[in-house]
Every structure is written in structure tokens, then in C-alpha cells.
Amino acid sequence: MPTEARLLIKDVRLARASESARDILIEGSRIVEIAPAIEQLPGDQVENLNGALILPGLVDAHCHLDKTLMGQPWHSHVPGSSVAERVRIDHELRGGLGMPSVENTSALVKQIVGLGTTAVRTHTEIDSEVGLKGVEVIAEVTERFAESLSIEQVAFPQSGILSEPGIESLLEEAVSLGARAIGGIDPAGAERDPVEHLNRVFGLAVKTGAAVDIHLHDPGELGAWEIDLICERTRVEGLSGKVNISHALALGQVNESRQRQLIDMLAMSGVSMTTCILHNDAPPPVRALGEAGVLLTAGNDSIRNTWSPFGTGDMLERAWLLAVRVVMRTDEELEQALNIASFNGHRLLNPDAKLPLEVGSTADFFAVNALNIGDAIARRPPRTLVVKHGKVVAQQPHS
């Protein structure tokens, strides 16, 4: 049998400034050795990084690859004052802007790969007008960039399920086309019937074996009550570890006692949470979630689309924003911010994921010229090398 290709990464530092330089040997997609000096063999691909810092591959746990206008000329933003109004504006514009588009999505994927992201969970819009076109576009891009980026689709009913006849069958078909999760949208605020909306979402998840990921923007006690409902339904259906709540803005808005109840519910039911650190909304209680063992991930949400003209797709920038908003300043806190933007995302997509940058783990990482994790987050320097499944997928000259 032919031996697996070897990639030898020489002269790097691993996470903590106190560690001396190391070499990393990769065979196939796995790290097989980390040592002060590893002998180069004939045929090895060798990358000498001159003391650069190696960090685990970043994960965007909540984005909308099908919505991006990346690669197009500047699109002047059309404002809207509510989620419903933003949806209406988006639907009016998307056809004329050619969305969803393989070209736009590919342009964004190339950019985020170069920024060190190795996996994403993308919420692909499905409604009566666009049908499954977005799912098909993302499936094509997924195949095109299979060696560079792992892409997991959520079948996302942005316009609702109850008010759109036929959406359930489209969501089910999306799973047959490769979507890994069923999405939901503000069961009370958007659908006006939280119990029935959750009946449909969880019913589809149980029927198809898919996970669940629900957009929850509803504020205050209304949103808190919906978190209770989602946790209860997760326990009833035996879906611990397969249900995620995106945004969950209410968690940062209720008083400390109610917040504690919700965090305990999330932990007990095995429901995870994704934050996008949006606008001026109260940030999530990062420390309390971590102490309770609730899996917290992060995402960019909108990246240069009709919802927002902003965004580069840089998850290291998102870790910086989280640290700024939550006031995470110590080295330990900044390491936690990085984990939320990297390893926690890998655990969301693969609960069996091994700790990164250890012997036996998948070789997904990037290199930066930084002193340590805190320095990398604070400055967000260029990613000089990106490795995905043991292959170099992006590279810049070393300075």
C-alpha cells in the first residue's frame, strides 16, 4: 500500500508563549508527531514558519453563505426597522442581485479560507419563491471547495413554516440533498404560534434524523419562555447534543436569577448556543455558560449582503469583538474567546472532535506572526499558512 503524504511544519510555537519552537509532522489528515526537531525524509512537503504561532482552525457556526454579495460591486444598503421588514426588502432585491449565486458564495469561501476558517455551519434560506435553489448552490460550492472548507447546511425557513404552504416538504427534501439540520425562526415573534412551530421543526428533525438550529431574536421574557420550550422539547424528543439556539438575545436581557434558570435548563437538556455579537444587543453571559458546561459557539451571521453592508468573514475578528463586548482581557479569557470561535465550533459540528493541535487530532490550523493568543486576537495579523485536513489550502509570504 502507498504511504500517506507527509507534511512537515517546522519551527512553530503552540498556543502559549512559554513553549519553545516545535515541529509538527502530519501524515494524511492527522498530526502524528510534535517534537523539538523532526527529521525530514525524501518526498516530504516542508513548510518552515520561522517561529510563527499555530492556532486551531476557526469555525463560523452561524453564517448565510447563500446570501452574500461578496465579489460584486458595492450595493448601497436599504434599511429596515424589523426582522419582517428586512425579510421583505431582501426578497424584493435578491432576484435582481442574482442571489443565491455560486460565484458570490465562492468568492466569500475563498476569503474565509484565507483567514483561517476551516469549517462553517450555514443557514440556507428556503421559501416558496426561492425553493431549493440556495441548497443546490451551497451543495455545488461545498463540492468545489471540499478540500479547503467543511460546509454544513441548515435548512432555514426564513419566512416561517406555518405561513408558507409546502415549506415542510421542502425542508425535508433539503435534508435528502445533504442539509444536516432543520432551522427555525422566532416561534412567537415571527410565527405567532410557538408550540406549533416547534412541533413542526422537531417533528421534521425526528423524522429525518437531522439536528435543530433555531434563530431566536425574540427579546426579554418572551424569548426566555421560548428557550424553556426548546429545552423541554429537546428532552422530550431525546435530542440532547443535537439542538442549538442561535442568537438567544433574551439570555443577555433577563435578570440574573432568570438567566441562571435558563443556563441550568440549557445545560440539563444539552442545548448549545451560538452568538454573533450583534449590534447593541446585550452579549451572552459567556463566563456563566462556560462554567455550566453549555457549549457556546460564534458566527458572523450576515457577511456583505442585503441585511448588512459589513463583514469580512474573519472569525478571529469575531473573537476580538466577543472579547471587547464581554470585557475578556486576561490571557485565559482571550484563550476562551478563541475556543468559542474555533474548537467549540468543531464540537458543534462533530461532538467527537478531539482537542486540536495534539497528536492524533485532525490537522486543521493556521499560522500567524504573533506572540500568543491574546496578541493574535488583539492585532488579527495576516494568516501566513492555513492547513485543512493535512493539506496547505492558503498561504502568504512569511514576514
Protein Blocks (a to p, Z undefined) as FASTA:
>chain_A
ZZddddddehiaehiaklccdddddehjbcfbdcfbdcddehiacddeehpacddddddf
bdcfklpcghiacddddddfbfklmmmmmmmmmmmnopacfklmmmmmmmmmmnopabdc
ddddddfklmmmmmmmmmmmmmmmmmmoccddddddfnojklmghklmmmmmmmmnopab
dcdehfklmnopaklmmmmmmmmmmmnopacddddfbgcjllmmmmmmmmmmmmmnopgh
iaccehjlmlmmmcfklmmmmmmmmmmnopacddehiajbccddfklmmmnopacdddek
jghifkbcgdjhiaklmmmmmmmmnopabfklmmmmmmmmmmmmmmmmmmkbccehiehi
acdddddddfblmlmmmnopadfbdceehiafbdcddZZ
